């Protein structure tokens, strides 16, 4: 079945669907058609958002939260259908798709409940007869630019804190995954979100995203995507002193020490490297092993890789879905071939892909300066490199332009704490996969992985979408 997707502007579904999206597991299957909007749609969305925002901000926060909670309930009742659509357009396994929709539901519930706590603080004053309190004021209109790899979870975790804070939103979803974003928007409108508070504009990033970044009516822009695009947006937003939040690339490392169980460590690394087809900014892509465990770990992680079953995500036998697009598949293939040219040995995977199915690939004999170690692949490819000891391993982990996540497998509490303190990343995992995040804690990176200003998710997520006003109240 083909889904027809429209823009959502001022509470109305509009726009001429013309951009096709096909199933990455079955390219002959047309999944959706969606608008390829121009700047006129962006202007209409911003007009609607600006007009709706003031009344939305004046709506009591518990009432705003109730709409998010109702939307979560609606999405929960539709979870199976939404997950199947997500699988068909993005390629995840059904289990992964169900998990992602569940994440969106939980995000809406989490921030919906914040409606009873959103506001400010009351503080003492040194001046007699005076009370000081703060107000968390909405920025106004927030633009959200989201990627294809988590097509409903990431829009939810940007949208929910923006909405609960009293902002109006213009969402530009990824071109490859319009249906998932439409499901989220539909749940919110069906839950009673007023027209114009949420607007969705489909189209190319170079058109829709660029127009949003340049428009002075956008007070804050949150972006998840490539580092190159993110840094360009950063320049545009800062040039006009607007607020910008960037979550970009990763080249996430794992350090495996001699005191770790090689089989257990391999399971952890494989889950982070090959789960979600390796198409996550938090995926493990380079592993450093100390000498005593290197050989056993390589054998164990190769066995784990060979145990994955690539296929159609709707097939119950499949444990890893297809690569999202032909372009991304070409990137994965080229990365492995380049690694071979630079001296790497392929110990698992690396074969010619079948359609858009690419087997999990493990590389060894890789130099520290090889492209596959330095550059993000965004696919199920991991390089394993031997290091002399913990100190060299930590140094190699930190020797990267990126700083999103990193992990360590060890039985030593001292090594775990030292690594947590000294790893130059935003998220540290100890004996756990680098991918996978709790929604009630901050998420973000450093270096080229993030603008390193405001964190997403958790109780501080609303800080990006608000500014603090301090009020002195004299009562004499």
VEXLUM-353366 format. One record per residue (C-alpha): x, y, z. Coordinates in steps of 0.05 Angstrom, whole numbers. Each point is the difference from the previous one (the first is absolute). Layout:
N
{site {X, Y, Z}} ...
***
This chain:
476
{site {0, 0, 0}} {site {25, 69, -18}} {site {-10, 56, 51}} {site {-13, 70, -24}} {site {34, 51, 45}} {site {-16, 74, 4}} {site {29, 60, 35}} {site {-34, 22, 64}} {site {-9, 76, 0}} {site {-47, 38, 46}} {site {-37, -64, 17}} {site {-12, -19, -72}} {site {31, -56, -41}} {site {23, 33, -64}} {site {52, -5, -55}} {site {8, -39, -64}} {site {32, -68, 12}} {site {52, -16, -53}} {site {63, -28, 34}} {site {0, -76, 1}} {site {29, -45, 54}} {site {11, -74, -12}} {site {10, -57, 48}} {site {75, -12, 9}} {site {-12, -74, 9}} {site {-45, -4, -62}} {site {17, 58, -46}} {site {-58, -18, -47}} {site {-49, 19, 56}} {site {-21, 73, 2}} {site {-10, 19, 73}} {site {-20, 73, -4}} {site {-5, 64, -39}} {site {12, 65, 35}} {site {7, 74, -18}} {site {66, 29, -22}} {site {-15, 68, 28}} {site {27, 68, -18}} {site {11, 63, 40}} {site {-73, 20, -7}} {site {-20, -59, 45}} {site {54, 20, 50}} {site {-28, 71, 2}} {site {-71, -25, 10}} {site {22, -46, 56}} {site {38, 56, 35}} {site {-59, 48, -6}} {site {-46, -53, 31}} {site {50, -15, 55}} {site {9, 73, 17}} {site {-74, 12, 4}} {site {-14, -62, 43}} {site {59, 5, 48}} {site {-25, 55, 46}} {site {-65, -35, 17}} {site {36, -66, 9}} {site {50, 32, 48}} {site {-59, 29, 39}} {site {-31, -69, 6}} {site {15, -28, 70}} {site {59, -47, -2}} {site {-41, -58, 31}} {site {-49, 8, -58}} {site {56, -1, -50}} {site {27, -62, 34}} {site {-68, -35, -2}} {site {0, 5, -77}} {site {68, -33, -2}} {site {-24, -55, 46}} {site {-62, -11, -43}} {site {44, -2, -63}} {site {42, -53, 34}} {site {-62, -42, 13}} {site {-22, 6, -72}} {site {69, -19, -26}} {site {0, -60, 47}} {site {-66, -24, -29}} {site {30, 6, -70}} {site {69, -27, 17}} {site {-1, -63, -42}} {site {-23, 36, -63}} {site {48, 58, 10}} {site {58, -48, 11}} {site {-15, -39, -63}} {site {-1, 65, -40}} {site {66, 20, 32}} {site {31, -67, -20}} {site {-24, 7, -71}} {site {28, 69, -11}} {site {64, -3, 42}} {site {19, -73, 2}} {site {6, -17, 74}} {site {-22, -68, 25}} {site {-71, -2, 27}} {site {26, -8, 71}} {site {43, 62, -9}} {site {-58, 38, -31}} {site {-46, -19, 58}} {site {54, 23, 48}} {site {8, 66, -34}} {site {-74, 15, 0}} {site {-1, -19, 73}} {site {55, 51, 11}} {site {-41, 54, -32}} {site {-60, -18, 44}} {site {43, 2, 63}} {site {30, 67, -21}} {site {-69, 31, -8}} {site {-20, -28, 68}} {site {63, 25, 34}} {site {-6, 71, -25}} {site {-75, -1, 6}} {site {9, -12, 75}} {site {48, 60, 2}} {site {-61, 44, -8}} {site {-11, -5, 74}} {site {71, 23, 15}} {site {17, 49, -55}} {site {11, 71, 23}} {site {56, 28, 41}} {site {29, 8, 70}} {site {-15, 43, 60}} {site {63, 26, 33}} {site {17, 43, 61}} {site {21, 73, -8}} {site {48, 40, 42}} {site {-49, 59, -4}} {site {-53, 0, 55}} {site {-71, -7, -24}} {site {21, -29, -66}} {site {-10, -68, -33}} {site {40, -22, -61}} {site {-26, -50, -49}} {site {18, -24, -69}} {site {-44, -13, -60}} {site {17, -49, -57}} {site {-24, 38, -61}} {site {-9, -34, -68}} {site {47, 20, -56}} {site {-59, 7, -48}} {site {5, -41, -65}} {site {47, -60, -1}} {site {23, -34, -63}} {site {18, -74, 3}} {site {40, -36, -53}} {site {2, -75, 11}} {site {35, -60, -32}} {site {-25, -64, -31}} {site {33, -50, 47}} {site {-49, 12, 58}} {site {-58, 29, -39}} {site {-51, 4, 57}} {site {42, -2, 63}} {site {45, 60, -16}} {site {-58, 45, -23}} {site {-35, -19, 65}} {site {58, 16, 45}} {site {10, 68, -32}} {site {-73, 17, -8}} {site {-25, -20, 70}} {site {45, 47, 41}} {site {-12, 56, -50}} {site {-76, -7, 5}} {site {-4, -8, 76}} {site {42, 64, 6}} {site {-52, 40, -39}} {site {33, 4, -67}} {site {-30, -10, -69}} {site {38, -49, -44}} {site {17, -8, -74}} {site {27, -70, -13}} {site {40, -18, -62}} {site {4, -76, -1}} {site {51, -41, -40}} {site {-20, -10, -72}} {site {9, -76, 5}} {site {-49, -8, 58}} {site {-61, 45, -8}} {site {-52, -50, 25}} {site {27, -8, 70}} {site {0, 75, 12}} {site {-70, 4, -27}} {site {-23, -53, 51}} {site {29, 41, 57}} {site {-33, 64, -25}} {site {-66, -35, -9}} {site {0, -26, 71}} {site {12, 70, 26}} {site {-54, 33, -43}} {site {-49, -56, 18}} {site {16, 13, 73}} {site {-24, 72, -7}} {site {64, 39, -15}} {site {-25, 68, -27}} {site {12, 15, -73}} {site {65, 35, -15}} {site {35, -22, 64}} {site {32, -58, -39}} {site {15, 7, -74}} {site {35, -53, -43}} {site {34, 19, -65}} {site {29, -56, -44}} {site {54, 14, -50}} {site {74, 5, -14}} {site {47, 24, 55}} {site {33, 47, -49}} {site {-67, 34, -11}} {site {-44, -8, 62}} {site {56, -6, 52}} {site {39, 58, -29}} {site {-62, 44, -1}} {site {-15, -16, 73}} {site {71, 15, 21}} {site {1, 67, -35}} {site {-68, 25, 22}} {site {0, 50, 58}} {site {-67, -26, 24}} {site {35, -64, 23}} {site {26, 13, 70}} {site {32, -68, 11}} {site {20, -56, -46}} {site {16, -72, 22}} {site {35, -44, -50}} {site {22, -73, -2}} {site {41, -22, -60}} {site {68, 4, -32}} {site {56, 43, 28}} {site {10, 36, -66}} {site {-73, 23, -4}} {site {-4, 14, 74}} {site {60, 46, 1}} {site {-29, 38, -59}} {site {-65, 10, 37}} {site {40, 22, 61}} {site {31, 57, -40}} {site {-68, 23, -27}} {site {-34, 0, 67}} {site {57, 33, 38}} {site {4, 54, -53}} {site {-68, 24, 22}} {site {9, -18, 74}} {site {-54, -54, 0}} {site {6, -60, 45}} {site {26, -64, -33}} {site {7, -72, 25}} {site {40, -50, -40}} {site {7, -75, 8}} {site {45, -25, -56}} {site {48, -56, -17}} {site {35, -52, 42}} {site {60, -47, -6}} {site {-14, -37, 63}} {site {54, -42, 32}} {site {2, -59, 47}} {site {59, -21, 44}} {site {3, -74, 18}} {site {49, -17, 56}} {site {34, -66, 15}} {site {-43, -11, 62}} {site {-65, -1, -41}} {site {-35, -63, -23}} {site {13, -1, -75}} {site {-67, -32, -17}} {site {-40, 49, 43}} {site {40, 58, -28}} {site {-13, -23, -71}} {site {-75, -2, 14}} {site {2, 71, 26}} {site {41, 26, -58}} {site {-42, -37, -52}} {site {-64, 28, 28}} {site {28, 70, -5}} {site {32, -10, -68}} {site {-52, -41, -38}} {site {-66, 14, 34}} {site {-43, 49, -40}} {site {43, -20, -60}} {site {55, 44, 30}} {site {-40, 60, -22}} {site {3, 38, 66}} {site {44, 59, 20}} {site {15, -39, 64}} {site {20, -65, -36}} {site {67, -31, 18}} {site {48, 5, -59}} {site {70, -10, 29}} {site {24, -46, 55}} {site {67, 1, 36}} {site {22, -65, 34}} {site {58, -12, 46}} {site {46, -58, -21}} {site {-24, -54, 47}} {site {-71, 1, -26}} {site {9, 23, -72}} {site {1, -67, -35}} {site {-57, -30, 40}} {site {-42, 63, -8}} {site {10, 3, -75}} {site {-23, -72, -7}} {site {-60, 12, 45}} {site {-23, 65, -34}} {site {7, -33, -69}} {site {-44, -57, 24}} {site {-51, 51, 26}} {site {1, 36, -68}} {site {-11, -65, -38}} {site {-60, -15, 45}} {site {-40, 60, -26}} {site {-52, -15, -54}} {site {-8, 59, -48}} {site {-68, 4, -34}} {site {-68, 33, -5}} {site {-15, 31, 67}} {site {-71, -29, -2}} {site {27, -71, -5}} {site {2, -31, 70}} {site {65, -35, -18}} {site {36, 66, -14}} {site {46, 28, 54}} {site {29, 57, -40}} {site {-37, 42, -51}} {site {23, 28, -67}} {site {42, 62, -9}} {site {-46, 59, -6}} {site {19, 22, -71}} {site {42, -16, -60}} {site {43, 60, 15}} {site {14, -23, 71}} {site {14, -70, -25}} {site {53, 28, -48}} {site {32, 36, 59}} {site {3, -65, 41}} {site {30, -39, -58}} {site {50, 54, -16}} {site {22, 5, 72}} {site {16, -75, 3}} {site {36, 1, -67}} {site {41, 61, 22}} {site {18, -36, 64}} {site {24, -60, -40}} {site {43, 46, -43}} {site {30, 29, 64}} {site {20, -68, 26}} {site {-60, -25, 39}} {site {-21, -73, 4}} {site {-74, -18, -3}} {site {-14, -54, 52}} {site {-76, 2, -7}} {site {-47, 29, -52}} {site {27, 44, -55}} {site {-33, -40, -56}} {site {-37, 29, -59}} {site {-68, 24, 26}} {site {-64, -33, -21}} {site {-45, 57, -21}} {site {4, 48, 59}} {site {19, -55, 49}} {site {70, 10, 27}} {site {30, -51, 47}} {site {30, 23, 66}} {site {74, 10, -12}} {site {60, -7, 47}} {site {68, 27, -21}} {site {69, -11, 32}} {site {70, 22, -17}} {site {-24, 71, -6}} {site {48, 58, 9}} {site {-18, 54, 50}} {site {-4, 52, -55}} {site {-41, -42, -49}} {site {-63, 32, -28}} {site {-44, -53, 32}} {site {27, 21, 67}} {site {-4, 75, -11}} {site {-63, 10, -42}} {site {-72, -17, 16}} {site {-28, -57, -42}} {site {-71, -4, 29}} {site {-5, -74, -15}} {site {12, -68, 31}} {site {76, 4, -4}} {site {47, -5, 60}} {site {76, 2, 2}} {site {38, -37, 56}} {site {69, 26, 17}} {site {51, -26, 51}} {site {29, 49, 50}} {site {56, -11, 50}} {site {-38, 17, 63}} {site {-56, 40, 32}} {site {36, 66, -7}} {site {12, -8, -74}} {site {-72, -24, -9}} {site {-28, 62, 35}} {site {44, 45, -41}} {site {-25, -33, -64}} {site {-72, 5, 22}} {site {9, 75, 9}} {site {40, 9, -65}} {site {-60, 18, -42}} {site {-34, 61, -28}} {site {-64, -28, 30}} {site {-22, -8, 72}} {site {-70, -29, 6}} {site {4, -67, 36}} {site {54, -49, 23}} {site {1, -64, 39}} {site {46, -46, 40}} {site {-5, -74, 16}} {site {35, -16, 65}} {site {-9, -32, 67}} {site {41, 54, 34}} {site {-40, 53, 36}} {site {62, 45, 2}} {site {9, -5, -76}} {site {-75, 13, -11}} {site {1, 63, 43}} {site {65, 25, -31}} {site {-28, -10, -70}} {site {-65, 35, 18}} {site {39, 60, 25}} {site {50, 5, -57}} {site {-38, -23, -63}} {site {-11, 63, -42}} {site {-73, -16, -17}} {site {-69, 20, 21}} {site {-24, -70, 18}} {site {42, -57, 31}} {site {-23, -72, 3}} {site {32, -52, 45}} {site {-12, -72, -21}} {site {-60, 24, -41}} {site {-9, 15, -74}} {site {15, 71, -23}} {site {-69, 3, -32}} {site {-62, 3, 42}} {site {-19, 60, 44}} {site {-47, 13, 58}} {site {-48, 58, -13}} {site {4, 30, 70}} {site {74, 18, -3}} {site {37, 52, -43}} {site {27, -20, -68}} {site {52, 34, -43}} {site {73, 0, -20}} {site {61, 44, -4}} {site {48, 21, -56}} {site {-30, -11, -70}} {site {-57, -42, 28}} {site {-38, 58, 30}} {site {-7, 75, 8}} {site {14, -19, 74}} {site {-48, 53, 25}} {site {-68, -29, 20}} {site {-12, -75, 11}} {site {-59, -38, -27}} {site {-46, -44, 41}} {site {-6, -4, 75}} {site {-23, 55, 47}} {site {46, 53, -30}} {site {-26, -9, -72}} {site {-49, 58, 8}} {site {58, 48, 13}} {site {14, 6, -74}} {site {-72, 20, -14}} {site {-5, 52, 55}} {site {34, 61, 26}} {site {2, 19, 74}} {site {-31, 64, 26}} {site {14, 23, 71}} {site {-54, 39, 37}} {site {9, 40, 64}} {site {-67, 7, 36}} {site {-2, 54, 54}} {site {-61, -3, 45}} {site {10, 60, 45}} 
***
